[in-house]
């Protein structure tokens, strides 16, 4: 049974179709990167898989059950979501925020989880700092620690679940980008299904066993990095040509230095490899 | 995330992890409230020194020359007023704290953004129109009807405000404050219209709303409002965790396991009930809902589990101080309490606004 299964989901808001007939099936414990140009529908896909956005047509199943049949509380034990930028309205400490991941649970076990999560994101010295006083990247790591606590609590209650990350590396320095993806990979090794939106194709190739390329609401490529991060797809979807090289272990690398703008009619209403 | 910590989690362990801090907070606030109430009971047109206060309360045996008179002053004038001030202060502070959590905004106050005005409009309409409707049958309007009318008025204004200021799960602080201003103006116009229609006796009653006063406190008014406070205090633990997570945003609260729509519905009803009940007996008293949660956040932190009940206690204490000042500062005349809270609260609000300017984009 796949951990997440989307069958023919479309999301329409007003006159625009943000996702068009997207189907995918994710086995438990896989690492998946979602890539694509701005406005391709990556966040929409993530929010739909998270059960926050109801698809206009099609269904999302989480561990075999329709996602809309879960209550908010039950859903939180099966899937956790890290949003892109979270603004905190009141002066909570970093430890307060991370502890929120545990829900109603408390006690020494939760305290240990909070400490472990803070250590994982390299924020041990920040536990009593007011979150607003941290830099953007540090705040993002604190939120990631909260999500890690939620994942651990969900795992304890319901077994490994699904972790959805919306650009988890966006405001981080290189070292912490690698750290965050490494942590996500360790979650996957325990059986958690990890889906991350990534803009850096090199990080995507490094992190994910499977890369889903989205273009204007369609899936333009789906497979291991060596099959999805190719000159053909990059030219088609991103409009750059000749940027892909090969690093050790056959992983594709994308070199902006080698890229040149590819000839592509940007104004065509729908395009991509699926046609 | 070691296996052993996961195992510990499975074994359970629920809330009362740090019982020490809540006990200390409630102990301090409770003591403060009782101390202020004692002082308030001794002060007034007929002074009752502390020794005679104990006798009048029946705690000690006192000089029978005073006990009778003191007891009368205490039980029929001073105590109802003290209890009412505490109840109203608790209601207003709870309304402010819940509202700030719902709107994710420390500047929210039911008095400031038209929720109190909406309640006052409904109460005024009930006085004027209800009287006319009932005049034929010869029945007088019972006191207990007003809190419900004001509750409905507050509910309508809070819902309107929420619809107005929130789009796609985000609340704009600027739209919220400006929208609230407009709603308050609209409700003010409605009250003006009712004043125009009112007869002399109704006019006196309505004027009293617009100023905000605890004068004329009776046990009947306490009985009409205390149940609202009781219901709200009972409901607080059920919204605390939701409001904590809502601080991160609506989507994040949902991801964290909160049924956001239900939380908002309960929150709005609680705000309206608290504000409506307060307004129906004391008129529009502003700023309590801003000062109390802000000061408490500075001292005990923003976690709602502690903040909400602490607000009720501290709000009661603060309004009791304000009311006692209003009673004695211009004795034998009495200052409307709304003036006292505005004199303290408005500069406080401006200071907060100055600190939050960047959030508003001003």
Boltz contact constraints between the chains, C-beta under 6 A:
constraints:
  - contact:
      token1: [A, 52]
      token2: [B, 251]
      max_distance: 6.0
  - contact:
      token1: [A, 52]
      token2: [B, 254]
      max_distance: 6.0
  - contact:
      token1: [A, 72]
      token2: [B, 254]
      max_distance: 6.0
  - contact:
      token1: [A, 72]
      token2: [B, 257]
      max_distance: 6.0
  - contact:
      token1: [A, 72]
      token2: [B, 258]
      max_distance: 6.0
  - contact:
      token1: [A, 72]
      token2: [B, 259]
      max_distance: 6.0
  - contact:
      token1: [A, 73]
      token2: [B, 257]
      max_distance: 6.0
  - contact:
      token1: [A, 76]
      token2: [B, 256]
      max_distance: 6.0
  - contact:
      token1: [A, 76]
      token2: [B, 257]
      max_distance: 6.0
  - contact:
      token1: [A, 81]
      token2: [B, 255]
      max_distance: 6.0
  - contact:
      token1: [A, 83]
      token2: [B, 252]
      max_distance: 6.0
  - contact:
      token1: [A, 86]
      token2: [B, 248]
      max_distance: 6.0
  - contact:
      token1: [A, 86]
      token2: [B, 252]
      max_distance: 6.0
  - contact:
      token1: [A, 88]
      token2: [B, 247]
      max_distance: 6.0
  - contact:
      token1: [A, 89]
      token2: [B, 104]
      max_distance: 6.0
  - contact:
      token1: [A, 89]
      token2: [B, 247]
      max_distance: 6.0
  - contact:
      token1: [A, 90]
      token2: [B, 247]
      max_distance: 6.0
  - contact:
      token1: [A, 90]
      token2: [B, 302]
      max_distance: 6.0
  - contact:
      token1: [A, 91]
      token2: [B, 302]
      max_distance: 6.0
  - contact:
      token1: [A, 92]
      token2: [B, 302]
      max_distance: 6.0
  - contact:
      token1: [A, 100]
      token2: [B, 245]
      max_distance: 6.0
  - contact:
      token1: [A, 103]
      token2: [B, 257]
      max_distance: 6.0
  - contact:
      token1: [A, 106]
      token2: [B, 15]
      max_distance: 6.0
  - contact:
      token1: [A, 106]
      token2: [B, 17]
      max_distance: 6.0
  - contact:
      token1: [A, 107]
      token2: [B, 13]
      max_distance: 6.0
  - contact:
      token1: [A, 107]
      token2: [B, 17]
      max_distance: 6.0
  - contact:
      token1: [A, 109]
      token2: [B, 5]
      max_distance: 6.0
  - contact:
      token1: [A, 109]
      token2: [B, 8]
      max_distance: 6.0
  - contact:
      token1: [A, 109]
      token2: [B, 9]
      max_distance: 6.0
  - contact:
      token1: [A, 109]
      token2: [B, 13]
      max_distance: 6.0
  - contact:
      token1: [A, 112]
      token2: [B, 5]
      max_distance: 6.0
  - contact:
      token1: [A, 113]
      token2: [B, 5]
      max_distance: 6.0
  - contact:
      token1: [A, 116]
      token2: [B, 1]
      max_distance: 6.0
  - contact:
      token1: [A, 152]
      token2: [B, 1]
      max_distance: 6.0
  - contact:
      token1: [A, 156]
      token2: [B, 6]
      max_distance: 6.0
  - contact:
      token1: [A, 156]
      token2: [B, 9]
      max_distance: 6.0
  - contact:
      token1: [A, 156]
      token2: [B, 10]
      max_distance: 6.0
